[in-house]
């Protein structure tokens, strides 16, 4: 089993499976923990159109287009696919 954390586990109430959190990785048999950063919960969503982050911010919506500095969504998506495929033995 692979547990994936996108960046800051403390953001948006995410469950922290690291040893500093609930340490779920240690408590599950054969669990493997992978952290992909910089990223956050919404980084898994497809790339946003230009201006979308500002529009969402102005409307007070979730920051689904605002990634942490240095994030490359395309590279993060590629890494996620690799981690998930490896976890599934593909």
Backbone as CSV, one residue per row, in Angstrom:
resi,resn,N_x,N_y,N_z,CA_x,CA_y,CA_z,C_x,C_y,C_z
1,UNK,0.843,-1.168,0.000,0.000,0.000,0.000,0.889,1.233,0.000
2,UNK,0.549,2.175,-0.853,1.293,3.425,-0.921,0.410,4.569,-0.436
3,UNK,0.919,5.319,0.515,0.246,6.507,1.023,0.980,7.706,0.452
4,UNK,0.250,8.561,-0.254,0.849,9.706,-0.927,0.414,10.997,-0.244
5,UNK,1.386,11.846,0.043,1.104,13.149,0.607,1.583,14.205,-0.380
6,UNK,0.685,15.086,-0.772,1.059,16.193,-1.643,1.416,17.390,-0.780
7,UNK,2.702,17.582,-0.551,3.190,18.754,0.162,2.829,18.793,1.624
8,UNK,2.365,19.931,2.064,2.119,20.212,3.470,0.918,19.431,3.991
9,UNK,1.172,18.444,4.849,0.102,17.614,5.390,-0.810,18.390,6.336
10,UNK,-0.375,19.538,6.805,-1.183,20.319,7.738,-2.181,21.227,7.031
11,UNK,-2.036,21.364,5.721,-2.885,22.286,4.956,-4.279,21.686,4.741
12,UNK,-5.293,22.485,4.878,-6.681,22.126,4.581,-7.161,20.890,5.333
13,UNK,-6.623,20.650,6.517,-7.095,19.554,7.347,-6.734,18.172,6.834
14,UNK,-5.688,18.068,6.034,-5.273,16.768,5.508,-4.838,15.853,6.643
15,UNK,-5.020,14.560,6.455,-4.583,13.582,7.445,-3.068,13.434,7.326
16,UNK,-2.374,13.597,8.440,-0.919,13.505,8.461,-0.509,12.093,8.843
17,UNK,-0.063,11.298,7.868,0.295,9.897,8.107,1.775,9.726,8.447
18,UNK,2.515,10.831,8.519,3.939,10.776,8.859,4.132,10.413,10.328
19,UNK,5.368,10.044,10.709,5.637,9.767,12.122,5.277,10.931,13.029
20,UNK,5.385,12.162,12.533,5.039,13.328,13.339,3.526,13.524,13.451
21,UNK,2.762,12.777,12.656,1.295,12.856,12.693,0.725,11.614,13.378
22,UNK,-0.186,10.924,12.679,-0.785,9.741,13.288,0.036,8.480,13.040
23,UNK,1.127,8.579,12.283,2.066,7.483,12.017,1.379,6.261,11.403
24,UNK,0.368,6.511,10.576,-0.381,5.429,9.939,0.508,4.539,9.085
25,UNK,1.512,5.126,8.456,2.406,4.333,7.610,3.051,3.202,8.395
26,UNK,3.506,3.478,9.602,4.141,2.454,10.435,3.127,1.409,10.910
27,UNK,1.897,1.827,11.109,0.891,0.935,11.686,0.195,0.039,10.669
28,UNK,0.375,0.306,9.385,-0.230,-0.538,8.349,0.823,-1.490,7.791
29,UNK,0.490,-2.771,7.677,1.465,-3.711,7.133,1.843,-3.359,5.696
30,UNK,3.121,-3.356,5.412,3.652,-3.122,4.068,3.303,-1.758,3.489
31,UNK,3.004,-0.782,4.336,2.690,0.558,3.839,3.973,1.289,3.471
32,UNK,3.870,2.103,2.452,4.996,2.898,1.960,4.519,4.339,1.834
33,UNK,5.306,5.257,2.359,4.930,6.676,2.358,5.741,7.427,1.316
34,UNK,5.055,8.249,0.509,5.711,9.093,-0.484,5.176,10.510,-0.322
35,UNK,6.095,11.453,-0.213,5.710,12.861,-0.165,6.173,13.528,-1.451
36,UNK,5.259,14.233,-2.098,5.576,14.956,-3.325,5.430,16.442,-3.018
37,UNK,6.534,17.152,-3.143,6.539,18.576,-2.816,7.481,19.308,-3.759
38,UNK,7.280,20.582,-3.978,6.211,21.386,-3.405,4.879,21.088,-4.098
39,UNK,3.865,21.007,-3.314,2.511,20.738,-3.795,1.559,20.930,-2.621
40,UNK,0.276,20.846,-2.912,-0.734,20.764,-1.861,-1.903,19.952,-2.401
41,UNK,-2.919,19.810,-1.594,-4.047,18.932,-1.921,-4.590,19.129,-3.330
42,UNK,-4.702,20.356,-3.795,-5.329,20.619,-5.091,-4.383,20.474,-6.284
43,UNK,-3.119,20.229,-6.042,-2.157,20.136,-7.144,-2.464,18.964,-8.067
44,UNK,-3.206,17.969,-7.594,-3.541,16.819,-8.449,-4.527,17.188,-9.553
45,UNK,-5.218,18.317,-9.409,-6.200,18.756,-10.402,-5.464,19.249,-11.648
46,UNK,-6.117,19.146,-12.787,-5.525,19.595,-14.058,-5.084,21.052,-13.985
47,UNK,-4.170,21.420,-14.858,-3.677,22.796,-14.921,-4.847,23.764,-15.153
48,UNK,-4.734,24.931,-14.572,-5.785,25.940,-14.683,-5.526,26.889,-15.842
49,UNK,-6.588,27.485,-16.309,-6.480,28.483,-17.374,-5.875,29.758,-16.806
50,UNK,-5.221,30.559,-17.657,-4.653,31.828,-17.192,-5.727,32.694,-16.516
51,UNK,-5.355,33.268,-15.395,-6.262,34.150,-14.670,-7.210,33.435,-13.716
52,UNK,-7.252,32.125,-13.752,-8.192,31.382,-12.908,-7.886,31.545,-11.423
53,UNK,-6.609,31.529,-11.055,-6.248,31.671,-9.642,-6.738,32.995,-9.080
54,UNK,-6.542,34.084,-9.826,-6.996,35.402,-9.370,-8.519,35.455,-9.265
55,UNK,-9.209,34.884,-10.254,-10.671,34.883,-10.243,-11.205,34.117,-9.029
56,UNK,-10.639,32.960,-8.752,-11.082,32.160,-7.615,-10.811,32.885,-6.301
57,UNK,-9.651,33.533,-6.213,-9.312,34.287,-5.013,-10.300,35.431,-4.801
58,UNK,-10.622,36.157,-5.864,-11.576,37.270,-5.767,-12.958,36.791,-5.326
59,UNK,-13.341,35.582,-5.735,-14.655,35.035,-5.384,-14.647,34.339,-4.021
60,UNK,-13.474,34.236,-3.404,-13.382,33.581,-2.094,-13.500,32.069,-2.173
61,UNK,-13.184,31.507,-3.318,-13.285,30.057,-3.514,-12.004,29.352,-3.069
62,UNK,-12.053,28.024,-3.014,-10.874,27.239,-2.662,-9.737,27.544,-3.626
63,UNK,-8.502,27.505,-3.135,-7.347,27.862,-3.958,-6.893,26.714,-4.873
64,UNK,-7.801,26.226,-5.708,-7.484,25.057,-6.530,-6.474,25.343,-7.636
65,UNK,-6.209,26.595,-7.906,-5.242,26.956,-8.956,-3.998,27.619,-8.386
66,UNK,-3.887,27.709,-7.078,-2.762,28.400,-6.434,-1.854,27.382,-5.761
67,UNK,-0.818,26.972,-6.470,0.135,26.012,-5.924,1.239,26.736,-5.164
68,UNK,1.929,26.028,-4.268,3.075,26.635,-3.592,4.152,27.038,-4.605
69,UNK,4.971,27.998,-4.240,6.056,28.452,-5.109,6.928,27.272,-5.516
70,UNK,7.270,27.237,-6.785,8.144,26.187,-7.294,7.436,24.939,-7.775
71,UNK,6.108,24.899,-7.659,5.356,23.721,-8.093,5.215,23.702,-9.605
72,UNK,5.405,22.541,-10.177,5.189,22.307,-11.604,4.113,21.225,-11.687
73,UNK,2.864,21.621,-11.979,1.766,20.646,-11.967,1.994,19.492,-12.931
74,UNK,2.500,19.784,-14.107,2.726,18.714,-15.078,3.735,17.700,-14.527
75,UNK,4.822,18.178,-13.949,5.822,17.288,-13.360,5.240,16.530,-12.164
76,UNK,4.420,17.211,-11.376,3.781,16.554,-10.235,2.849,15.450,-10.711
77,UNK,2.074,15.711,-11.762,1.173,14.686,-12.306,1.961,13.483,-12.806
78,UNK,3.065,13.729,-13.483,3.909,12.636,-13.965,4.435,11.816,-12.794
79,UNK,4.902,12.500,-11.759,5.409,11.812,-10.564,4.296,11.000,-9.893
80,UNK,3.104,11.574,-9.791,1.972,10.852,-9.203,1.659,9.572,-9.969
81,UNK,1.623,9.665,-11.288,1.346,8.483,-12.111,2.405,7.413,-11.859
82,UNK,3.667,7.811,-11.790,4.743,6.859,-11.543,4.604,6.196,-10.180
83,UNK,4.316,6.987,-9.150,4.181,6.459,-7.787,2.982,5.506,-7.696
84,UNK,1.864,5.903,-8.289,0.655,5.063,-8.255,0.880,3.762,-9.037
85,UNK,1.485,3.870,-10.217,1.760,2.666,-11.016,2.706,1.731,-10.268
86,UNK,3.730,2.293,-9.643,4.668,1.470,-8.877,3.951,0.797,-7.710
87,UNK,3.108,1.544,-7.017,2.355,0.984,-5.895,1.414,-0.129,-6.308
88,UNK,0.923,-0.058,-7.547,0.031,-1.100,-8.065,0.794,-2.225,-8.761
89,UNK,2.106,-2.073,-8.819,2.921,-3.096,-9.460,2.790,-3.099,-10.978
90,UNK,2.502,-1.938,-11.568,2.349,-1.844,-13.021,3.646,-1.446,-13.702
